Every structure is written in structure tokens, then in C-alpha cells.
Amino acid sequence: MNHPELRGRRYLDDDEERPLSTADVERHLEKSKEAKNSLYLTVVVDEHPVGYATVDYGWDTLTPFVDVVIAPDHQRSGYGSEAANLLIDWAFTHLPTTAIHSWIADWNEPALRLSESLGFTPAGRVRRASIHDGRFADSIPVEMLRGDWKAAHAH
Amino acid sequence: MPIEGTLVTLREEREGDAELLAALRNDLDTQAWSKTLPPDYTVPMLRKRYETREFNYDPLEGRFIVEERSTGTAIGYIGYNGLQRRHSVGIGVMFSKNAWGKGYAEEANELLVTFLFVELGVQVVQLWTHSGNPRAIGLAEKVGFKIAARMHNAIYKNGTLLDNVVMDQIREEFYARHPELTDGLGNPFE
């Protein structure tokens, strides 16, 4: 989780780009064990963990968030894309969801490209949402409506 | 010293405000941003929340009762939460319907936003509303907010699927609206 390439895209609660201690990581793991209204899953390839993926719908199953984090050494292998698709299908199949959201920092171009390839559409740009690399960074919420998902699965 | 405007004052919450706060929560038009709450909040619930609030030098939220200055009547609530110090914060507002249309909410918003930029030194103030509340969007635009994002079909209220509307205002925009004020902090990264 302290890999420099993952700073700012670890999708933890209260994620600032500070180094995490072992205790911090344990706290996040504990939280994920107790989490209600969400799935916290490990992405596994050939029995090796390569990342984690979450669906979090909080109090409202209409609009869950889907986030996927893949270890830098295992990126660009299609794992993130497949994990995201599995969670998207799960949410639209198991929850009365109208739209799935994710928030992506403006500098995170690989994630923006991935979201587009998965069928997400940008929903705007929220300014100065975080601090990254010596500047304020904007955050881009992306959405996939149930109709978009259905259309993509129609053929 | 509370935060004084021309029409309204923002002051701390008091025990006697529980009736107003319960009434605001029990009115479907004022109670919450996006989620319909059961209109069954009781005065003891609100009083308990007031009583359990602890002294804190470093709060990440602020809660204010809005008073009509001419009469001293409590007419609404305004507050901020999720403060990231010197960086960002979100605001929320609830006003009794009989106080709508008098410019009170606009002044209360301006007073709070001024406090957040000038005293707390944030870079951006955010608010979340929805497409079924054009009054809130219009009010926010009057005090300098712009629509930042619109998530479709994200909110269900009053029998309708609505868009979640995120609005924001950055520091430079606030000071551009207030040429009488000087920004002594600016953007530290520029």
C-alpha cells in the first residue's frame, strides 16, 4: 500500500498521500472485516493476491461505488478490468442499483482510460479535491447507469 | 461574538433549539440533502445530540443556528463538516419554510462561506444538492458556487429519480466576488 505509484489512488477512507504504518494497514483490514453494506475483496491470480477491489453502497443501494486497486507489478495485465467488470455485474445483478460511481483523480490517466473502456462516463470535475505532487488535484466522478450496463450486455 | 450579518446572525446551538431542529428534520422539504428520513425525530433525540457534544479545540465540523436579527427568532440551521484543514470543507443548510424568500438563507450562506475562506483558510467549499431542488441550486449560484458534477439517477425522492448535483467554489472565486477583501493566504502551490 505504500508503493509510490499507488499514492493517491489507494481508495481508503480518509486517504491522504501519507505513508501508512503497519498499524494503519491493520486498521483498514479490521475495518473491512466489519464493514457492512460493502464488499471488500482481494483480487487473486493463480492463488497470489495482486490487488483489492471494493463495492461500497453505504446506506443507499441505488448508487454503489466500485474501486479496484492492482499492485503496480501486476498492472496492465487485464486484472483490474476483469475485477471491475465482475463487481459491476455483481452490483447490477444483486442490488437495485441505478448507477455505479467511482471517483478518479485528474492526474490518474490510466484509471480514467480504464473507466472509459469499462463503459463509465465522466460526470463532472470537482475542484481541489486532493493534493498530489505539489498541487491541488481535481476529482472526476464517473458513472455507469443501469441502462448503459444493460446495453453493453445486450449482444 | 456570533457571526453577524444584516438580516441574520449565526450563533451556537442551544438547548432550546431542539424543537426547531426536530421540526426541520420532520419536514420532508427541509430535512436532508438526498435521503428521505422518517419524519419522526423527537425533541429528546435532538436534545441528547446537543448534550453529548464535547468541548473540542480542533473540531472538523461547525453547527450554527440562524436567527432573524430583527426578532431574535431561530429560523434555520447552517453548518459545515468534513473539514480538511486549510484545504476543503462541505456545507449544509436547513431553513424553516416560513423564512424562505426573504434573503435570509443567501446571507447565512455568504456569512458561512466568508468564515470558511477568511478564518479557516480553506481552498474550496463544496455542497451537494439535487436536480429536484432548483431553489438550492439557484441560491448556491447567488453566493458563488458553480455546478461541478452531475450524477444521473443517483437520488430518489418524492417519487422521482433525480441527479445528484455537486457544487463548488474555490478561493480565487470567493475573493473575486469580494474585492473589498484581501487574500492573505492564496494558493500555497502557486
Interface residues (C-beta under 8 A of the other chain):
Chain A: W59 D60 L62 T63 T98 A99 H101 A123 G124 R125 V126 R127 R128 A129 I131 G134 R135 F136 P141 E143 L145 R146
Chain B: S34 K35 H87 S88 Q123 V124 Q126 I147 A148 A149 R150 M151 H152 N153 A154 I155 Y156 L161 N164 V166 D168 I170 N187 F189
